[in-house]
């Protein structure tokens, strides 16, 4: 029973991503997506979906998280700058495609549904924020970054321009942007060399 249940759960998440992202030109939007569409695609009943999720938005967020996070994890085995650079480039690459359009739609849904925004923060944003915060703290401990910075503020400084480009469309989400953001972050956070203090 547990195997069949997990199989159904995965089918639901896969169906959701198919309908929103993988069907390319025939992909639907979060707004137009329905539980009925997901159930039909996954070959399960609506009751099966509601067994795990309270609503459509919750299904979408879980489907996005499980598809997205393995591709953009921070590699803690790398030096701080390389780990940050690799993470930001992977994130921007993902957001330049259908995944970016999907997360923009999830954020849009959250603007008029506080529960969706709270679920998004809980299931996705808080962990991502904490991962960069941890990396910044490591950089402070290793003397790479200044000791007087707030790691949380630094994490926001790194992520904010990415979401600004994604949501406002002020410029392309590409490797050049990733390089600029990491370079600017490193320069802004860097510890002063001995004798170079102001």
C-alpha positions in Angstrom: 0.0 0.0 0.0 2.8 2.4 0.9 4.5 1.7 -2.4 1.3 2.3 -4.4 0.7 5.5 -2.4 4.2 6.9 -3.1 3.8 5.9 -6.7 0.5 7.9 -6.9 2.0 10.8 -5.1 4.9 11.0 -7.6 2.5 10.6 -10.5 0.6 13.6 -9.3 3.7 15.8 -9.0 5.0 14.6 -12.4 1.6 15.3 -13.9 1.6 18.8 -12.4 5.0 19.6 -13.9 4.0 18.2 -17.2 0.9 20.4 -17.4 2.7 23.5 -16.3 6.2 23.2 -17.8 7.0 20.1 -19.8 4.2 20.3 -22.3 6.0 23.3 -23.8 3.6 25.3 -26.0 0.6 23.4 -24.7 1.5 24.1 -21.1 -1.2 25.7 -19.0 -0.8 28.4 -16.3 -1.1 28.0 -12.6 -4.3 30.1 -12.7 -5.9 27.9 -15.3 -4.7 24.6 -13.8 -7.3 22.5 -12.0 -7.3 19.6 -9.7 -9.4 17.7 -12.3 -6.6 18.3 -14.9 -4.0 17.0 -12.6 -6.0 13.9 -11.6 -6.7 13.1 -15.2 -3.1 13.4 -16.3 -1.9 11.4 -13.2 -4.6 8.8 -13.6 -5.7 9.1 -10.0 -8.9 10.4 -8.4 -9.3 13.9 -7.0 -9.7 12.3 -3.6 -6.2 10.9 -3.9 -4.8 14.3 -4.5 -6.7 15.8 -1.6 -5.3 13.1 0.6 -1.9 14.8 0.4 -2.7 18.4 -0.4 -5.4 20.9 0.7 -5.5 22.7 -2.6 -4.1 23.3 -6.1 -1.5 25.8 -5.0 0.0 23.3 -2.5 0.4 20.7 -5.2 2.1 23.2 -7.5 4.5 24.3 -4.9 5.5 20.8 -4.0 5.9 19.8 -7.6 8.1 22.9 -8.2 10.2 22.3 -5.1 10.9 18.6 -5.9 11.7 19.4 -9.5 13.8 22.5 -8.8 15.8 22.1 -5.6 18.0 19.2 -6.7 19.3 21.3 -9.6 20.3 24.4 -7.6 21.6 23.0 -4.3 24.6 24.8 -2.7 27.7 22.5 -2.8 29.2 22.9 0.6 32.3 21.0 -0.4 33.4 23.8 -2.7 35.2 27.0 -1.6 32.8 29.8 -0.7 33.2 31.9 -3.8 32.9 28.9 -6.1 29.9 27.5 -4.2 28.2 30.9 -4.5 29.1 31.3 -8.2 27.9 27.8 -9.1 24.6 28.2 -7.1 23.7 31.6 -8.6 24.5 30.4 -12.2 22.4 27.3 -11.8 19.5 29.3 -10.3 19.6 31.9 -13.1 19.8 29.1 -15.8 16.7 27.5 -14.3 14.8 30.8 -14.0 15.6 31.7 -17.6 13.3 28.9 -18.8 9.9 27.5 -17.9 10.8 27.1 -14.2 11.2 30.8 -14.0 7.8 31.4 -15.5 6.4 28.9 -13.1 7.9 30.5 -9.9 6.7 33.9 -11.1 3.2 32.5 -11.4 3.4 31.0 -7.9 4.6 34.4 -6.5 1.7 36.1 -8.3 -0.8 33.6 -6.8 0.6 34.5 -3.4 -0.2 38.2 -3.8 -3.9 37.6 -3.4 -3.8 34.4 -1.4 -1.8 34.8 1.9 -1.9 31.0 2.5 -0.2 30.3 -0.8 2.5 32.9 -0.1 3.1 31.5 3.4 3.3 27.9 2.0 5.8 29.1 -0.6 7.9 30.7 2.0 7.8 27.6 4.2 8.3 25.0 1.6 10.8 26.8 -0.6 12.1 30.3 0.3 13.1 29.7 3.9 15.4 26.8 3.1 17.0 28.6 0.2 17.5 31.7 2.3 19.0 29.7 5.2 21.4 27.9 2.8 22.9 31.1 1.5 22.9 32.5 5.0 25.0 29.5 6.1 27.4 30.0 3.2 27.9 33.6 4.1 28.5 32.7 7.8 31.1 30.2 6.6 32.7 33.0 4.5 32.9 35.2 7.7 34.4 32.4 9.7 37.0 31.8 7.1 37.9 35.5 6.9 36.7 35.9 3.3 33.8 38.2 4.2 33.7 41.1 6.7 32.8 40.2 10.2 30.4 43.1 10.6 27.9 42.1 7.9 24.5 40.6 8.6 24.4 37.2 6.8 20.6 37.4 6.3 21.0 40.9 4.6 23.8 39.5 2.5 21.6 36.6 1.3 18.8 39.0 0.4 21.3 41.2 -1.5 22.3 38.2 -3.6 18.8 36.9 -4.3 16.9 40.2 -4.8 18.3 41.1 -8.2 17.6 37.7 -9.6 13.9 37.9 -8.6 13.8 41.6 -9.8 15.0 40.5 -13.3 12.6 37.5 -13.2 9.5 39.4 -12.2 10.1 42.8 -13.8 12.0 41.7 -16.9 14.6 44.5 -16.8 17.2 42.4 -18.4 18.1 38.8 -19.4 18.6 36.1 -17.0 21.9 34.8 -18.2 25.5 33.8 -17.2 26.7 37.4 -17.5 24.1 38.5 -14.9 25.2 35.7 -12.6 28.8 36.7 -12.9 28.1 40.4 -12.2 26.0 39.5 -9.2 28.6 37.2 -7.6 31.4 39.6 -8.3 29.5 42.5 -6.8 28.5 40.5 -3.8 32.0 39.3 -3.2 33.4 42.8 -3.5 30.8 44.2 -1.2 31.2 41.5 1.4 34.9 41.0 1.2 37.1 41.4 4.3 39.6 44.3 4.0 43.2 43.3 3.5 45.5 44.1 6.4 46.6 47.8 6.2 43.8 48.7 3.7 41.2 49.8 6.3 39.6 53.2 5.9 
